[in-house]
Amino acid sequence: MMHNLKKNLGESTDNISSIDLQKVCLYIEGKLVLNQLSLHTQVKRLGIIGRNGSGKSTLSRALSGLIEISSGQLQVAGIDPYKNRRAALQEIGILFQNPDHQIIFPTVLEEIVFGLRQQGQNKNGAAQNALQTLATFGKTHWQNVHTSALSQGQKHLVCLMAVVAMQPNLIILDEPFAGLDIPTKHQLQRYLDKFTGSLIHISHDPLDLQNYDQILWLEEGQVAAFGSPEAVLPAYLDEMHKLGDSDDISHLPR
């Protein structure tokens, strides 16, 4: 059965995913990465900023259900994405920083079909819906192209198409513009702007997030600030400039 991508691209929707974290802790190899993290929000566009090692990518994986939190409570759209994987596959999509860590099939069509099959679609239905997705993005001619022959920006777009094909209400973006030149970044941004569900966008660059509804600033796995871009981004930049003028790069981890 052909599905309708209009709820994802080009039409508005009232279905905005809620995020609810209560005293979330997460350890990786004995190190506390998320520390008593509490947050509740329900906005269409949430940006997350922070330095390397602040817990941003770990949080993205916890929100998508790829890793389990150590303690506390975490819900996305009313579900625990780690414990309820079937519901999480329907609700949440994620784009990794490096598309080579996400793409596993040799052709573009096969890559898009895979996620739909994971959702339980039969082979023919998944193929039809994958072709519909390619048509919606104007990329039907990509269906038999080998993913290894694509540029980095094109691979990012394949990952985005594969996620959008699954019709999630929320897409989590973990540094989606890393390694992209300015024209490619702007082109990918246009596709992201068309997505009418919720976006959580992790970025080092405040310019990527200045038009978002809310900004979460993470430091050492905790909330350093949370609020509007106008309130959070200038404070973040000011702190980063202060750190840049210091010599904290010489500090060794404990």
PEGIGI-V864378 format. One line per field, one symbol per residue. psi: psi as a letter, one per 20 degrees, with the letter a starting at -180 (. if undefined). burial: 1 if it has 16 or more other ideal C-beta (glycine too) atoms within 10 Angstrom, else 0. A space follows every 10 residues. Layout:
# PEGIGI-V864378
psi = ???
burial = ???
This chain:
# PEGIGI-V864378
psi = pprojhihoi qqqjnppqpo polpqppoli pogpoloppp qnrhopqprr rpjijghggh hghijhqpqh rappqpkjqo hghmhghhhh hpqpprgohi ihpiqhqggh ghhghhhhij qrgggggghg hggghhikkh iihjpphiiq rghhgghggg hhghhilqip pponlijpjq rgghghghhg hhhipiaqpo opqiohhhjh jrgqppoppl jrohqpbqhh ggghgggghh hghhiakihi pqq.
burial = 0010100100 0000011011 1001010000 0011101010 1011111111 1001111111 1111111010 0001111011 1101001111 1111111010 0110001111 1111110000 1000111111 1111011010 0110101001 0011111111 1111111111 1111111101 0001100100 0100111111 1110010110 0111111110 1001110010 0110010000 0000000000 0000
